[in-house]
Amino acid sequence: MDAFWMPFTANRQFKSAPRLLVSADGMYYRDDAGRQVLDGTAGLWCVNAGHNRQPIVEAVQRQVATMDFAPTFQMGHPLGFEAAEKLAAMAPTGLSKVFYVNSGSEAADTALKMAIGYHRVRGDAARVKLIGRERGYHGVNFGGVSVGGIAGNRKMFPVALPTVDHLRHTLDIARNAFSRGEPEYGAEWADELENRLLTLHDPSTVAAVMVEPMAGSTGVLIPPKGYLKRLREICDKYGILLIFDEVITGFGRLGQDWASNKFGVLPDIMTCAKGLTNGTVPMGAVLAKPAIYEAFMAAAAEGAIEFPHGYTYSAHPLACAASIATLDLYRDEKIFEHAGEMAPYFEEQAHALKGLPFVKDIRNLGLVAGIELESRPGAVGKRGFEAFVQCWERGVMVRCTGDVLAVSPPLIINRQQVEQLFGTIADVLRTLQ
Ligand SMILES: Cc1ncc(COP(=O)(O)O)c(C=O)c1O
């Protein structure tokens, strides 16, 4: 196990007691001892249609045998265009231009560059500043780390972009503990964009505001009612682009296709990844309003490259094949609708954990729940990690961020599996120290 330097992992601890997944099917993994493990996290928020779905597997197999790779710099292949048409057709109305990348992190940095470039090609080159939010996660590349607001991810790299500032996060347990769905209080946190940050920075220097509609990775922070609408209004007032990072919230996670549609707020640019291929082949995408694309086209000379940006594997043929099959599967099996129908039962089961030892808050929306535990004095994250390991030992995979247990199962989950998921967490909480 020596050679693999594992990502976001306590390597030494893991290698002393490994947790190895060797196969998967539907709602379940199998580990190296042959045990069945319920997938309570859709892998890493990405396997929305469940594991090893035949239509996707076959589409990828067919494609790899037909054409393994094709460049998309000054060249193209039909699947790239077909995949983009399909994604644009199911995207929030108005986001019809698709730029392909290979991950959520690349999507974040691409979106930020697109925003700054957009203002520049329109002759508004002073707009270079970016506003993110505390406890935001936009992946691990320099733009995403800078605009993101996770202290632990930033402090080892004190070379973040200098032109960034942050809104405060929206978690307010004192007022909103145990809210079901969107919390009641906190829309006013959006006002600090206008009152504090734009006053400080001068709005004419700000290119974009980027947020996750629901912050997943830092412990499931659901936006307070009206908060995102307020952000949209303030951005409109000052000509600032609004970017939604829908890497987690896209593709049915919140019980509807997109968070943008669920909250009725259309961003100018949106990122997605993960569920785009059901996790099978790495792929992400940045979707933009046509006016943004047109601005780049209008500014460049005939024959010139309008946006000097892209990746060798942008619109990789295998990823495109996987994405087309995935989006068809979501539609044919009405997977987002199923998530919406299952959400109330999921909410009920999640909130049934209230009152168990150490449970400080429960937050949920669609098929996501965060169960925040009291931290052990002087050992933040230890109790959450122990709960995660004990769930694993009892055959259920959850995630922990600090002392928050996050669950986000494949959207095909049934009632009995919802009960297994929360029942196992309940059993673990009863034995936790
Ligand atoms: C909101 C959000 N943005 C970006 C990312 C980064 O995605 P990736 O790990 O594919 O680079 C994640 C990953 O969890 C995410 O949750």
The ligand as a MOL file (V3000), in Angstrom:
LIG
                    3D

  0  0  0     0  0            999 V3000
M  V30 BEGIN CTAB
M  V30 COUNTS 16 16 0 0 0
M  V30 BEGIN ATOM
M  V30 1 C -19.4990 21.9090 -4.5830 0
M  V30 2 C -18.2670 21.2290 -5.0600 0
M  V30 3 N -17.4860 21.8240 -5.9700 0
M  V30 4 C -16.3690 21.2510 -6.4400 0
M  V30 5 C -15.9970 20.0100 -6.0000 0
M  V30 6 C -14.7240 19.4020 -6.5240 0
M  V30 7 O -15.0050 18.3540 -7.3530 0
M  V30 8 P -13.8050 17.3470 -7.7730 0
M  V30 9 O -13.4570 16.5790 -6.5570 0
M  V30 10 O -14.4610 16.5150 -8.8590 0
M  V30 11 O -12.6950 18.1590 -8.3050 0
M  V30 12 C -16.7730 19.3390 -5.0730 0
M  V30 13 C -16.4030 17.9890 -4.5920 0
M  V30 14 O -16.9620 17.4470 -3.6900 0
M  V30 15 C -17.9300 19.9660 -4.5790 0
M  V30 16 O -18.7010 19.3850 -3.6520 0
M  V30 END ATOM
M  V30 BEGIN BOND
M  V30 1 1 1 2
M  V30 2 1 2 3
M  V30 3 2 2 15
M  V30 4 2 3 4
M  V30 5 1 4 5
M  V30 6 1 5 6
M  V30 7 2 5 12
M  V30 8 1 6 7
M  V30 9 1 7 8
M  V30 10 2 8 9
M  V30 11 1 8 10
M  V30 12 1 8 11
M  V30 13 1 12 13
M  V30 14 1 12 15
M  V30 15 2 13 14
M  V30 16 1 15 16
M  V30 END BOND
M  V30 END CTAB
M  END
